Amino acid sequence: MTFLKEVVLTNQEAQVIFGKHDEHLRLLEDLLGIEIFARGNIVKLKGEPLRVEKAQKTFDNLRNRVHRMKYLSPQDIFDAMPEDEQDLTSVKKQVSKHPFNISDAIIIGSKKDVIYPRSPRQRAYIKAIRKYSLTVGIGPAGTGKTYLAVALAIESLRKGLYNKVILTRPALEAGERLGFLPGDLEEKIKPYLQPIYDALFDLLKYEEIKRWSERKIIEIIPLAYMRGRTLNDAFIILDEAQNTTAEQMKMFLTRLGTNSKAVVTGDTTQIDLPLSYNTSGLIICEKVLTSVNGVKFVYFNEKDVVRHPLVKKIIKAYETHQKNYGRKDTSLKSTEKNPS
């Protein structure tokens, strides 16, 4: 027997619940095993009575969620479904047929709407960030460590899980102190923080970045300016952590306040610290915190690189060279003969 039920939503509820191009409705059809027809803000549910009743409860739960958050992820859609053990097996079967794992998608709702992991390690990285208070991603450039962390920070911000996002990295690569550089603070630090800006501008519209930056909802600052702060209700990302000293890393990790989450990313094969430093703060962090509860390390390699295919080969070649000769080797500085 087929049953038909009508659900009337407000315009705001319909916009959020339907998703871009009605993708949430299509997902609900797969999960609930019914047909869903939408016209304006009116939704009609068609199917077996038990399934339609479950669908109506799901929409009631989604309406409650919309009042608390402006965006819904596929995971939110799944979580809004009533817990019915009798129907759980069929739901799991429907999820497995869907083109992506429902728990893996990152919902941005802006310039980039949805982001999916592109390798098993990226998937593990996303899950770790969502679960742990501190996640450390270690691996070569191009594996998505920083990009995915920024995407998850934006998603968390939109869902109201945190009040601000703080993005930082050490400004040590050029071996210059900021005080000796020309220009105001923003002009001085921007070249060092450009990769973070690149990720933001790829994910968000310029107007959103400008508005959130002006309201200090998103802060992009050099690591030195983190000293003395306690960061509550914040999602914090430390990029290029291999270029921190042991003292800087400890300083950063102890900034965490209540209801805060931190992600540390770096590549231990690209340390730019002067050789006078004993070792990188990231390496010490790895040794000290590996067994600490609440901390998760995720390791990437050249197989996870999502840039040009040649980049994987280049990274592998350099890793092999470093293993054979170590960091102090200078034979790669120049292969040209001195013209004399």
N, C-alpha and C positions, 0 to 999 in steps of 0.2 A: 504494500500500500504506500502510495506517495503522499507526502504531507507538505503543505506550503505555509511558511510563516514569514511575516513582514517585520522588519526592524527599521525604525525611523531614527536617524542620527542627526546631530547638528552639522552644519557645514564644516566646522573645525574638526569634529570627530571623524567625519567621512574622509576628509583630506588626509589625516594621519593614518587611519585604520586601513584605507584602501591601498596606500603605498604608491610609489611611482609606477605609472602605467598599470595600476590595479594588481601589482605583483603580490601583495599580501592576500588579496582575495583568491588568486590562483593557488597560492600556497595553502590557504584554508580549505579550498576545495579538495586538494590532494590529501590533507591531513584528516579531514572530517568525512570524506566520502560522500559529499553532497554537491548540488549545483547552487551557485550563488549568482544572482542577477542584481546589478546595481543601476539605478537611474537617479541622477542627482544625489540626494542624501538618503534615499530609500533603498533598502537592501531586502531582497526576497530570497529566502532559504528554501530549497526544494530537495526532498529526499525521504528516506525512511523516518518515521516519527521519532525514534530514539536518537538518531543522528541529528535531526533538525533541532530537537530539544537541547542536545549537547552544543550545537552550533550557536543557539541563542544564548546559552550561558557563557560561551566563549566571547561573543560580542559584548555582553554585559561586563565581563572582566576587562576587555579591551577598552571600553569606554571609561572605566575607572582608571586605567593606566594612562590614558590620554590626558586626563585632568592633572596627572603628576609629571608627565614628560611630553615634550613636543614631538618626539620621534619614536618609532617602534622598530626594533630589529627583528629578524626572523626568530631569534631566540625568545623575544617578548611574545611573539605570536604563539609559539609553542607553549610557553609558560602560562599563557592565558587559558589554555584548554583545561577543563575540569579533569582531575585525576580519577580516571576510571580504569581500574585494573582489568575489567572485562574486555575493554576495547584497546588496551595499551599495545598489545602485540600488533594489531592491524595498523595502529598509528605509526609504530616503528617501521613497519614494512613500507608505508607511504613515504616516510622520511628518507628511507634508503633509496627510493626511486627518484627523489628530487635531485636536480643537477648539482647541488652543493650541500655540504654538511651544515645543517641549520645552526649549529653552535659556533661555526667558524667565521661567518660573515661579519664584517665590520660595517656598521651603518653610519655614513657621514651625513647624508641628507643635504648636500650642497653641490659644489662643483663636481666632486666625485660622490656618487650616491652610495654604492656598495663596493667593498673591497674584499676579495677572497684570497686565502693563502695560495701560494703557487708551488709549494713543496711541503713534504711531511714535517720538516723542521720548522717552517713558518707556521704551520698549524699548531705544532707543539708550543711554539713561542707565544702565539696568541692566547692559547689556553693558560699558559703559565702566568702571563701578565694579568689576566683576568682573575686568577686564583690567588697569587702570592702578593704580599706587600712589597717585596723587592725581587725583581727579576733582572738577571744579568745576561745579556746577549753578547757572545764572543764569536767573532768570525770575520772573514774578509769583507771588503767593500762590495756593495752591490747585492747583498743577500737580503736586504729589506729590514735590517735591524732597526734603524732610526725611523724609516718611513712607516712601518707598521706600529711602532710605539706612538708616534705622533697621531696616527689615525685612531688608535684606541683611546688616546687622551681626548681627542675631539668627541668621539662617541660617548665617552664617560661624562664629558662636560655637558653635552646635549641632554643626556639622560638624568642630569641632576645629581650624579654620584659625587661630584667634586665641584668646588666653587671656582677653582682656577687651575690653569695649566702653566707650569714653569719649565722652560726649555733652556738648557745651559750646556756649555762646553768650555774647556780650558782654552785661553787665548795665548798659547805658548808656542804654537807651531813656528812662527817666524823669529822666535828668540828675541822679541821686542817687548818692552814694557809699555802699557797703554799710555802712561803719563808722558812718554816721549814722542807719541804719535800726534800728527796735526789733526785739528778739528774737534768737534764736541764729542760727547760719549757715544752717541749713536753712530757717527761717522767712523769713530775709532774701532768699534766692535763689530760693525756689520760685515766686513770681509771675513772675519773669523767665524761668524755665525751664519754665513750665507747658506750652507747646506740645510740648516734648519728652516730658514726662510723658504728655500726651494720646496721642501716637503709641504709646508703650510700653503704656499701659493698653488701647489698642485691639487690640494685637497679642498681648500676653501676659496670663496670669492674674496676679492680685494676688500670690498665693503665690510665683510664680516671680520676679516683680520684687523682692519683699521679700527672698527668699533670695539672689538674685544681688547685690542691693545690699549686703546685710550682709556678703557675702564679697568685696566690692569687684570682682566680676566685671563689674558694670555700675556706672559712675560717671557722675553728672550734676553738673557743676560749672561755675561761671562761668569765663570765659576768663582772668580775672586770676589764677586759681589754677593755671594751667598752667605758669606761669613756673618755670624751673629744673628741670623734669622731662624725662626721656628715656623715651619710651614704646616699649617693645619688645613684639612679639607682640600688638599692639593694633589694633583697628578704631576709628578716631577720626572723629567728625563735628563739624564747626563749623557751627552754624546761625546765620542772620541775620548773615552775614559782612559785609554792606554797612555794618554799624555798628561795624566794627573800624577802628582807626587803622592807618596804614601800619606802625607799630612793632609793634602787636599781631598783625597778620597775619604779619609776618616771624617773630615769636616763636613763633606757633602752628606754622607750617610747618617750623620747625627743631626741633620736638619729636619728629619722626618718628625712631624707632629701627629696629632690625633686624626684619624680618618684620612690618612695620606698614603699614596702609593708611589713607588719610585721604580724607574727602569734605567739601567746602566748599560750602555752599549760601547763596544770597542773592538779593536783588532790588535792583538798582542804581537803581530808581525810588522806593525807599522808604528813603532814607538819613535816619536820625534824629540823626546827629552834629551838634554845634554848628557853625555856619558858620565858626567860627574855625579849624577843621581844614581844611587845604588840600583834601583829598579822601579818599575812602573807601579803606580797605585792600584791599577787594575789587576796586575799579577799578584800583589799582596792580598788584595780583596779576595781573589780566587782561592788562595791558600788558607786564609783565615776564616772565611764564611761558608765554605762548601758544606759543612755539616750543621750549620745553624738552621733551626726550624723557622720557616717563614721566608726563606731565601731560596730561589730557584735559579740554577745556571742552565742556559741553553746554548749549545755549541753548533755553529754553522761551519760549512766547508765550501770548497769551490763548486760542488755539485748544486749548491743552493743559489748560486749567482744568477740573477735574472737580467743581466745586461747582455751586451754583445757576446756571442759564444766564445770569441777569442779571449775574453777577459778571464774565463775559467782556466784556460791554458796558461795565461800569464801568471795568475795567482799561484797555480800549482808549481810553476817553474821557480818563482821567487821563494815559495815555502821550502822547496827542496834545497835551494841554494842556502837559505838561512840555517836549515838543519845541518848542512855540511860545514858551513863556515862561521856561523854565529853572527851576532849583531855588530861586532866591531870590525867586520870585514869591510874593506874599502875598495876592493877590486872592481866593484860595479860603478864606481864614481865616473870613470872614463875609460873607454877602450881605444881612444885615439892615441896615436903615437905623437910624441912631442916633436913638432916640426923644427928641426935645427940643422 
